[in-house]
């Protein structure tokens, strides 16, 4: 039985942006669960590749 819900998966654009930004990925993984969930929720609202990349680059600031 699969214990993951659709809400546990990363949006494809976010996964791709994180895969292309190792520092952003490290920072994302170090976030507390609530902060990570908030970022994923924001990513679900992103309407362009640039918006998604901005979310990930903001992790490095």
N, CA, C and O atoms as a GROMACS GRO file, in nm:
protein
  244
    1UNK      N    1   0.084  -0.118   0.000
    1UNK     CA    2   0.000   0.000   0.000
    1UNK      C    3   0.088   0.124   0.000
    1UNK      O    4   0.188   0.130   0.072
    2UNK      N    5   0.052   0.222  -0.080
    2UNK     CA    6   0.128   0.346  -0.092
    2UNK      C    7   0.075   0.446   0.010
    2UNK      O    8  -0.044   0.479   0.011
    3UNK      N    9   0.164   0.496   0.097
    3UNK     CA   10   0.123   0.589   0.203
    3UNK      C   11   0.140   0.734   0.165
    3UNK      O   12   0.123   0.822   0.250
    4UNK      N   13   0.175   0.763   0.039
    4UNK     CA   14   0.192   0.902  -0.001
    4UNK      C   15   0.063   0.953  -0.063
    4UNK      O   16  -0.011   0.879  -0.127
    5UNK      N   17   0.038   1.079  -0.042
    5UNK     CA   18  -0.078   1.142  -0.105
    5UNK      C   19  -0.027   1.229  -0.219
    5UNK      O   20   0.092   1.258  -0.226
    6UNK      N   21  -0.115   1.270  -0.309
    6UNK     CA   22  -0.072   1.359  -0.417
    6UNK      C   23  -0.012   1.489  -0.365
    6UNK      O   24   0.068   1.553  -0.433
    7UNK      N   25  -0.051   1.529  -0.245
    7UNK     CA   26  -0.001   1.653  -0.188
    7UNK      C   27   0.141   1.639  -0.135
    7UNK      O   28   0.207   1.740  -0.107
    8UNK      N   29   0.190   1.516  -0.122
    8UNK     CA   30   0.326   1.492  -0.075
    8UNK      C   31   0.428   1.500  -0.188
    8UNK      O   32   0.548   1.509  -0.162
    9UNK      N   33   0.383   1.497  -0.311
    9UNK     CA   34   0.476   1.497  -0.423
    9UNK      C   35   0.509   1.640  -0.464
    9UNK      O   36   0.428   1.731  -0.452
   10UNK      N   37   0.630   1.656  -0.513
   10UNK     CA   38   0.672   1.788  -0.560
   10UNK      C   39   0.615   1.815  -0.697
   10UNK      O   40   0.605   1.724  -0.780
   11UNK      N   41   0.577   1.939  -0.723
   11UNK     CA   42   0.540   1.973  -0.860
   11UNK      C   43   0.661   1.948  -0.950
   11UNK      O   44   0.775   1.969  -0.909
   12UNK      N   45   0.637   1.903  -1.072
   12UNK     CA   46   0.746   1.868  -1.163
   12UNK      C   47   0.842   1.986  -1.185
   12UNK      O   48   0.963   1.967  -1.188
   13UNK      N   49   0.788   2.105  -1.199
   13UNK     CA   50   0.872   2.223  -1.222
   13UNK      C   51   0.964   2.250  -1.104
   13UNK      O   52   1.079   2.289  -1.122
   14UNK      N   53   0.913   2.230  -0.984
   14UNK     CA   54   0.996   2.251  -0.866
   14UNK      C   55   1.104   2.144  -0.858
   14UNK      O   56   1.220   2.175  -0.828
   15UNK      N   57   1.068   2.021  -0.885
   15UNK     CA   58   1.167   1.913  -0.883
   15UNK      C   59   1.278   1.940  -0.984
   15UNK      O   60   1.396   1.918  -0.954
   16UNK      N   61   1.242   1.988  -1.102
   16UNK     CA   62   1.342   2.018  -1.204
   16UNK      C   63   1.429   2.135  -1.163
   16UNK      O   64   1.550   2.132  -1.182
   17UNK      N   65   1.368   2.240  -1.108
   17UNK     CA   66   1.445   2.356  -1.064
   17UNK      C   67   1.542   2.318  -0.952
   17UNK      O   68   1.656   2.365  -0.950
   18UNK      N   69   1.497   2.235  -0.860
   18UNK     CA   70   1.585   2.191  -0.751
   18UNK      C   71   1.697   2.102  -0.803
   18UNK      O   72   1.810   2.109  -0.755
   19UNK      N   73   1.666   2.019  -0.902
   19UNK     CA   74   1.769   1.930  -0.959
   19UNK      C   75   1.879   2.010  -1.027
   19UNK      O   76   1.994   1.964  -1.034
   20UNK      N   77   1.845   2.127  -1.077
   20UNK     CA   78   1.943   2.212  -1.145
   20UNK      C   79   2.012   2.310  -1.053
   20UNK      O   80   2.095   2.389  -1.098
   21UNK      N   81   1.980   2.307  -0.925
   21UNK     CA   82   2.037   2.401  -0.829
   21UNK      C   83   2.073   2.325  -0.701
   21UNK      O   84   1.994   2.324  -0.606
   22UNK      N   85   2.192   2.262  -0.698
   22UNK     CA   86   2.228   2.180  -0.582
   22UNK      C   87   2.223   2.256  -0.448
   22UNK      O   88   2.183   2.200  -0.346
   23UNK      N   89   2.264   2.383  -0.448
   23UNK     CA   90   2.259   2.460  -0.324
   23UNK      C   91   2.114   2.483  -0.282
   23UNK      O   92   2.081   2.474  -0.164
   24UNK      N   93   2.029   2.514  -0.378
   24UNK     CA   94   1.887   2.532  -0.348
   24UNK      C   95   1.824   2.404  -0.296
   24UNK      O   96   1.742   2.406  -0.204
   25UNK      N   97   1.864   2.291  -0.354
   25UNK     CA   98   1.814   2.161  -0.308
   25UNK      C   99   1.857   2.135  -0.165
   25UNK      O  100   1.776   2.092  -0.083
   26UNK      N  101   1.982   2.161  -0.134
   26UNK     CA  102   2.030   2.142   0.004
   26UNK      C  103   1.952   2.228   0.102
   26UNK      O  104   1.915   2.183   0.210
   27UNK      N  105   1.929   2.352   0.063
   27UNK     CA  106   1.854   2.441   0.152
   27UNK      C  107   1.709   2.397   0.166
   27UNK      O  108   1.652   2.402   0.276
   28UNK      N  109   1.649   2.353   0.057
   28UNK     CA  110   1.511   2.303   0.061
   28UNK      C  111   1.501   2.184   0.156
   28UNK      O  112   1.410   2.178   0.239
   29UNK      N  113   1.594   2.091   0.144
   29UNK     CA  114   1.590   1.972   0.228
   29UNK      C  115   1.617   2.003   0.375
   29UNK      O  116   1.577   1.926   0.463
   30UNK      N  117   1.683   2.114   0.403
   30UNK     CA  118   1.712   2.150   0.542
   30UNK      C  119   1.599   2.231   0.607
   30UNK      O  120   1.602   2.258   0.727
   31UNK      N  121   1.499   2.269   0.527
   31UNK     CA  122   1.387   2.345   0.583
   31UNK      C  123   1.304   2.257   0.675
   31UNK      O  124   1.294   2.136   0.654
   32UNK      N  125   1.244   2.318   0.778
   32UNK     CA  126   1.149   2.242   0.860
   32UNK      C  127   1.029   2.201   0.773
   32UNK      O  128   0.999   2.268   0.674
   33UNK      N  129   0.962   2.093   0.808
   33UNK     CA  130   0.851   2.043   0.726
   33UNK      C  131   0.745   2.147   0.691
   33UNK      O  132   0.696   2.150   0.578
   34UNK      N  133   0.709   2.232   0.784
   34UNK     CA  134   0.605   2.333   0.754
   34UNK      C  135   0.655   2.433   0.650
   34UNK      O  136   0.578   2.475   0.563
   35UNK      N  137   0.780   2.473   0.659
   35UNK     CA  138   0.837   2.566   0.562
   35UNK      C  139   0.847   2.501   0.425
   35UNK      O  140   0.821   2.564   0.323
   36UNK      N  141   0.886   2.374   0.423
   36UNK     CA  142   0.894   2.300   0.297
   36UNK      C  143   0.755   2.292   0.233
   36UNK      O  144   0.741   2.312   0.113
   37UNK      N  145   0.654   2.261   0.314
   37UNK     CA  146   0.516   2.251   0.263
   37UNK      C  147   0.469   2.386   0.208
   37UNK      O  148   0.399   2.391   0.107
   38UNK      N  149   0.506   2.494   0.275
   38UNK     CA  150   0.467   2.627   0.229
   38UNK      C  151   0.532   2.658   0.094
   38UNK      O  152   0.469   2.716   0.006
   39UNK      N  153   0.657   2.620   0.078
   39UNK     CA  154   0.726   2.643  -0.049
   39UNK      C  155   0.661   2.560  -0.160
   39UNK      O  156   0.643   2.609  -0.272
   40UNK      N  157   0.627   2.437  -0.131
   40UNK     CA  158   0.560   2.351  -0.230
   40UNK      C  159   0.426   2.412  -0.269
   40UNK      O  160   0.389   2.411  -0.387
   41UNK      N  161   0.354   2.466  -0.173
   41UNK     CA  162   0.225   2.530  -0.202
   41UNK      C  163   0.246   2.651  -0.294
   41UNK      O  164   0.168   2.673  -0.386
   42UNK      N  165   0.350   2.730  -0.267
   42UNK     CA  166   0.381   2.844  -0.354
   42UNK      C  167   0.420   2.795  -0.493
   42UNK      O  168   0.382   2.856  -0.593
   43UNK      N  169   0.494   2.686  -0.500
   43UNK     CA  170   0.535   2.632  -0.629
   43UNK      C  171   0.414   2.587  -0.710
   43UNK      O  172   0.414   2.599  -0.833
   44UNK      N  173   0.314   2.535  -0.644
   44UNK     CA  174   0.193   2.492  -0.715
   44UNK      C  175   0.121   2.611  -0.780
   44UNK      O  176   0.044   2.593  -0.874
   45UNK      N  177   0.146   2.731  -0.729
   45UNK     CA  178   0.083   2.851  -0.784
   45UNK      C  179   0.169   2.918  -0.892
   45UNK      O  180   0.122   3.008  -0.962
   46UNK      N  181   0.293   2.875  -0.906
   46UNK     CA  182   0.383   2.935  -1.006
   46UNK      C  183   0.328   2.910  -1.146
   46UNK      O  184   0.280   2.800  -1.176
   47UNK      N  185   0.336   3.010  -1.228
   47UNK     CA  186   0.279   3.000  -1.363
   47UNK      C  187   0.385   3.003  -1.473
   47UNK      O  188   0.351   3.000  -1.592
   48UNK      N  189   0.513   3.008  -1.435
   48UNK     CA  190   0.617   3.008  -1.536
   48UNK      C  191   0.744   2.944  -1.481
   48UNK      O  192   0.762   2.929  -1.360
   49UNK      N  193   0.831   2.907  -1.574
   49UNK     CA  194   0.960   2.851  -1.536
   49UNK      C  195   1.039   2.954  -1.455
   49UNK      O  196   1.106   2.919  -1.358
   50UNK      N  197   1.031   3.080  -1.495
   50UNK     CA  198   1.104   3.186  -1.424
   50UNK      C  199   1.055   3.200  -1.280
   50UNK      O  200   1.136   3.219  -1.189
   51UNK      N  201   0.925   3.191  -1.259
   51UNK     CA  202   0.872   3.197  -1.122
   51UNK      C  203   0.925   3.082  -1.038
   51UNK      O  204   0.962   3.101  -0.922
   52UNK      N  205   0.927   2.963  -1.096
   52UNK     CA  206   0.974   2.845  -1.024
   52UNK      C  207   1.121   2.859  -0.989
   52UNK      O  208   1.162   2.830  -0.877
   53UNK      N  209   1.200   2.905  -1.085
   53UNK     CA  210   1.343   2.924  -1.060
   53UNK      C  211   1.366   3.032  -0.956
   53UNK      O  212   1.461   3.024  -0.879
   54UNK      N  213   1.283   3.131  -0.953
   54UNK     CA  214   1.293   3.237  -0.853
   54UNK      C  215   1.267   3.183  -0.714
   54UNK      O  216   1.336   3.221  -0.619
   55UNK      N  217   1.168   3.095  -0.700
   55UNK     CA  218   1.141   3.032  -0.570
   55UNK      C  219   1.264   2.959  -0.519
   55UNK      O  220   1.299   2.970  -0.402
   56UNK      N  221   1.330   2.886  -0.608
   56UNK     CA  222   1.447   2.808  -0.568
   56UNK      C  223   1.566   2.900  -0.540
   56UNK      O  224   1.638   2.880  -0.443
   57UNK      N  225   1.585   3.001  -0.623
   57UNK     CA  226   1.698   3.092  -0.599
   57UNK      C  227   1.678   3.172  -0.471
   57UNK      O  228   1.776   3.210  -0.406
   58UNK      N  229   1.554   3.198  -0.434
   58UNK     CA  230   1.526   3.269  -0.308
   58UNK      C  231   1.570   3.187  -0.187
   58UNK      O  232   1.597   3.244  -0.081
   59UNK      N  233   1.577   3.056  -0.202
   59UNK     CA  234   1.624   2.971  -0.092
   59UNK      C  235   1.769   3.003  -0.058
   59UNK      O  236   1.810   2.987   0.057
   60UNK      N  237   1.846   3.048  -0.156
   60UNK     CA  238   1.988   3.075  -0.135
   60UNK      C  239   2.013   3.212  -0.075
   60UNK      O  240   2.127   3.244  -0.040
   61UNK      N  241   1.910   3.293  -0.062
   61UNK     CA  242   1.928   3.429  -0.007
   61UNK      C  243   1.916   3.430   0.144
   61UNK      O  244   1.928   3.536   0.206
   0.00000   0.00000   0.00000
